[in-house]
Amino acid sequence: MTPRRPTLPWLAPGEPLPPVVQAWGPQDPAPGLLAAGGSLDVDSLRAAYGTGVYPWFSEGQPILWWSPDPRMVLQTGAFRLHRSLRKTLQRFVATPGCEVRFDSAFGAVVRACAGSPREGQAGTWIVPEMVRAYEDLHAAGSAHSVETWVDGQLAGGLYCVGLGRAVFGESMFARATDASKIALAALVAWCRQHGVVQIDCQQNTRHLASLGAAEMARADFVSRLRQDALAPEPPWLFDPVYWSALFTPVSRTA
């Protein structure tokens, strides 16, 4: 029997994405791939994330849209605060000149993420077109940076997309030991403080799994996403009192 050749929709700018159930499956060449083409304007990105889809492509490729099944998700109540990270955070919080900021250097964070080498990757998917797109999304209030600062220097951080109470992690970087982990811990603390129950991590990696992320069926992820994206959005500001939310045990049944 001749293997089925999957078809891939090619979108015109502004054309809606197909339903996520049409994404390529495990038997196809690129599991999770949903469509190609379209555009990276603010409305298109918001619509994509709101349905469980994200862009991911390399230099020289068209815009590619993905919705993998299963989805890697960090339940904020399941975040693993290992002993070493706990000590690092306690030292960070107690040290003058160490602080977490939100959205004070978004462009610098995205560009630092783009320039960070990744294990098993020869290049970066954060191409200039993506940098511009997420800077536009940030200007529109739907993309945010979580930054680790030490003595006035940006030591590490991450950026993410936020829709209502739905949070989608994108990428992180570190210029100092554990600086990206501190940023992620701060994001988890902020999420717990504001009732955000999960952070989308997109794809499975050992690093994310070690911090408590786990695979989730796409249908369950999208069902939860629809609720969270419609909820009132908390203010993207970090207060040091939020650290207490990280050290407080929480229920994992939310």
C-alpha positions as CSV (number, residue, x, y, z in Angstrom):
1,M,0.0,0.0,0.0
2,T,1.3,3.4,-0.9
3,P,1.8,5.6,2.2
4,R,-0.5,8.5,2.5
5,R,1.0,11.8,1.4
6,P,-0.1,14.5,3.9
7,T,-1.3,17.8,2.5
8,L,-0.3,21.1,4.1
9,P,-2.5,24.2,3.8
10,W,-0.8,27.3,2.4
11,L,-2.3,30.4,3.8
12,A,-2.6,33.9,2.3
13,P,-1.9,36.8,4.7
14,G,-4.8,37.2,7.1
15,E,-6.3,33.8,6.2
16,P,-7.6,31.9,9.2
17,L,-5.7,28.8,10.4
18,P,-7.4,25.4,10.0
19,P,-8.6,23.5,13.0
20,V,-5.9,22.0,15.2
21,V,-7.2,18.5,14.6
22,Q,-5.9,18.8,11.1
23,A,-2.3,19.1,12.2
24,W,0.0,16.3,11.0
25,G,0.1,13.2,13.3
26,P,2.8,10.9,14.5
27,Q,2.9,9.0,11.2
28,D,3.6,12.1,9.2
29,P,7.0,13.7,8.4
30,A,6.6,16.6,10.9
31,P,4.1,15.7,13.6
32,G,2.2,18.8,14.8
33,L,2.7,20.8,11.7
34,L,-0.6,22.5,10.8
35,A,-0.1,25.1,8.0
36,A,2.4,27.3,6.2
37,G,2.3,30.9,5.0
38,G,0.0,33.5,6.4
39,S,1.5,36.4,8.4
40,L,2.9,37.3,11.8
41,D,0.9,40.4,12.4
42,V,-0.6,41.0,15.9
43,D,-4.1,39.8,15.1
44,S,-2.8,36.6,13.4
45,L,-0.6,35.8,16.4
46,R,-3.3,36.4,18.9
47,A,-5.7,34.2,16.9
48,A,-3.1,31.5,16.6
49,Y,-2.2,31.3,20.3
50,G,-5.9,31.5,21.3
51,T,-6.5,28.3,19.5
52,G,-3.3,26.4,20.6
53,V,-1.1,27.2,17.6
54,Y,2.3,28.8,17.5
55,P,4.8,29.8,14.7
56,W,8.2,28.1,14.5
57,F,10.5,28.1,11.5
58,S,14.1,28.7,10.5
59,E,15.9,31.1,8.2
60,G,14.9,30.4,4.6
61,Q,11.7,28.6,5.5
62,P,8.1,30.0,5.1
63,I,6.1,30.7,8.2
64,L,5.2,27.4,9.7
65,W,2.4,26.9,12.2
66,W,2.4,24.1,14.8
67,S,0.0,22.4,17.2
68,P,1.6,19.3,18.6
69,D,-0.2,16.5,20.3
70,P,0.6,15.9,23.1
71,R,1.6,19.4,24.4
72,M,4.3,20.0,27.0
73,V,2.7,22.0,29.8
74,L,4.0,23.2,33.2
75,Q,1.2,23.1,35.8
76,T,2.3,25.9,38.1
77,G,1.4,23.9,41.1
78,A,3.7,21.1,39.9
79,F,6.8,23.3,39.5
80,R,9.7,21.4,41.1
81,L,11.6,23.8,43.4
82,H,14.7,21.6,43.8
83,R,16.8,22.2,46.9
84,S,19.7,23.8,44.9
85,L,17.3,26.2,43.1
86,R,15.6,27.0,46.4
87,K,18.9,28.0,47.9
88,T,19.8,30.0,44.7
89,L,16.5,31.9,45.0
90,Q,16.9,32.6,48.7
91,R,20.4,34.0,48.1
92,F,19.1,36.0,45.1
93,V,16.2,37.6,47.0
94,A,18.5,38.4,50.0
95,T,21.3,40.0,47.9
96,P,21.2,43.8,47.2
97,G,21.3,44.6,43.5
98,C,19.5,41.4,42.5
99,E,15.9,41.8,41.2
100,V,13.3,40.6,38.8
101,R,11.7,43.0,36.4
102,F,8.9,42.5,33.9
103,D,8.9,44.2,30.5
104,S,11.7,46.6,31.1
105,A,14.0,45.2,28.3
106,F,11.8,43.1,26.1
107,G,13.8,43.6,22.9
108,A,17.0,42.8,24.6
109,V,15.6,39.6,26.0
110,V,14.3,38.4,22.7
111,R,17.6,39.1,20.9
112,A,19.6,37.4,23.7
113,C,17.3,34.3,23.3
114,A,17.9,34.4,19.6
115,G,21.7,34.5,20.1
116,S,21.8,31.7,22.7
117,P,23.1,28.3,21.4
118,R,20.7,25.4,21.8
119,E,21.7,21.8,22.4
120,G,21.1,19.8,19.1
121,Q,20.4,23.0,17.1
122,A,22.7,24.4,14.5
123,G,20.9,27.8,14.3
124,T,18.0,29.7,15.8
125,W,14.3,29.7,15.0
126,I,14.1,33.3,16.4
127,V,14.8,34.8,13.0
128,P,14.6,38.6,12.4
129,E,11.1,38.3,11.2
130,M,10.1,36.7,14.4
131,V,11.9,39.3,16.5
132,R,10.0,42.0,14.8
133,A,6.7,40.2,15.2
134,Y,7.1,39.6,18.9
135,E,8.2,43.2,19.5
136,D,5.0,44.3,17.8
137,L,3.0,41.8,20.0
138,H,4.8,43.2,23.0
139,A,3.9,46.8,22.0
140,A,0.2,45.6,21.7
141,G,0.4,44.2,25.3
142,S,0.3,40.5,24.5
143,A,4.0,39.5,24.8
144,H,6.1,40.0,27.9
145,S,9.6,39.5,29.3
146,V,10.7,38.3,32.7
147,E,14.1,39.5,33.5
148,T,16.8,38.6,36.0
149,W,18.9,41.7,36.9
150,V,22.2,41.7,38.9
151,D,23.8,45.0,39.7
152,G,22.1,46.8,36.9
153,Q,23.0,44.2,34.3
154,L,20.6,41.9,32.5
155,A,21.8,38.4,33.6
156,G,19.1,36.3,32.1
157,G,15.4,36.0,31.3
158,L,12.6,34.7,29.2
159,Y,9.8,36.0,27.1
160,C,6.3,34.7,26.8
161,V,2.8,35.4,25.3
162,G,-0.1,36.3,27.5
163,L,-3.8,36.1,26.7
164,G,-6.1,36.6,29.6
165,R,-4.8,34.0,32.1
166,A,-3.2,31.9,29.4
167,V,0.6,32.0,29.4
168,F,2.8,30.6,26.6
169,G,6.5,30.3,27.3
170,E,8.7,31.0,24.2
171,S,12.4,31.0,25.0
172,M,14.9,31.8,27.7
173,F,18.6,32.7,28.0
174,A,21.2,33.1,30.8
175,R,24.4,35.0,31.0
176,A,25.0,34.0,34.6
177,T,24.5,30.6,36.3
178,D,20.8,29.9,37.0
179,A,19.6,33.3,35.7
180,S,17.1,31.8,33.4
181,K,15.8,29.4,36.1
182,I,15.3,32.4,38.4
183,A,13.2,34.1,35.7
184,L,11.1,31.0,35.2
185,A,10.6,30.7,39.0
186,A,9.5,34.3,39.1
187,L,7.0,33.7,36.3
188,V,5.7,30.7,38.3
189,A,5.4,32.8,41.4
190,W,3.5,35.5,39.5
191,C,1.2,32.8,38.0
192,R,0.4,31.4,41.4
193,Q,-0.2,34.8,42.8
194,H,-2.8,35.5,40.0
195,G,-4.4,32.2,39.6
196,V,-2.7,31.2,36.4
197,V,-2.6,27.4,36.6
198,Q,-0.5,26.4,33.6
199,I,2.3,27.6,31.3
200,D,2.5,26.2,27.8
201,C,6.0,24.9,27.1
202,Q,5.1,23.6,23.6
203,Q,7.6,20.8,23.2
204,N,9.0,18.1,25.4
205,T,12.6,18.6,26.7
206,R,14.4,16.9,29.6
207,H,15.1,20.3,31.1
208,L,11.4,21.2,31.3
209,A,10.5,17.8,32.5
210,S,13.0,18.1,35.4
211,L,11.2,21.3,36.5
212,G,7.8,19.6,36.6
213,A,6.4,20.0,33.0
214,A,4.6,17.1,31.6
215,E,2.8,16.1,28.4
216,M,-0.9,16.9,28.1
217,A,-3.4,15.8,25.4
218,R,-3.9,18.6,22.9
219,A,-7.7,18.4,23.3
220,D,-7.4,18.9,27.1
221,F,-4.9,21.7,26.6
222,V,-7.1,23.6,24.1
223,S,-10.2,23.1,26.3
224,R,-8.4,24.7,29.3
225,L,-6.9,27.4,27.0
226,R,-10.3,28.5,25.8
227,Q,-11.3,29.2,29.4
228,D,-8.1,30.9,30.5
229,A,-7.8,33.1,27.4
230,L,-11.2,34.7,28.1
231,A,-10.4,35.4,31.8
232,P,-9.4,38.9,32.9
233,E,-5.7,39.4,32.4
234,P,-3.6,40.1,35.6
235,P,-1.2,43.1,35.6
236,W,2.2,42.1,34.3
237,L,4.1,43.5,37.2
238,F,6.4,41.7,39.6
239,D,6.4,42.4,43.3
240,P,9.0,40.7,45.6
241,V,6.2,39.5,47.9
242,Y,5.2,37.1,45.1
243,W,8.2,34.9,46.0
244,S,6.2,33.7,49.0
245,A,3.7,32.1,46.6
246,L,6.5,30.0,45.2
247,F,7.4,28.6,48.6
248,T,3.8,27.9,49.6
249,P,2.5,24.4,48.8
250,V,-0.5,24.6,46.4
251,S,-3.2,22.2,45.3
252,R,-2.6,20.5,41.9
253,T,-6.3,19.9,41.3
254,A,-7.0,23.4,40.0
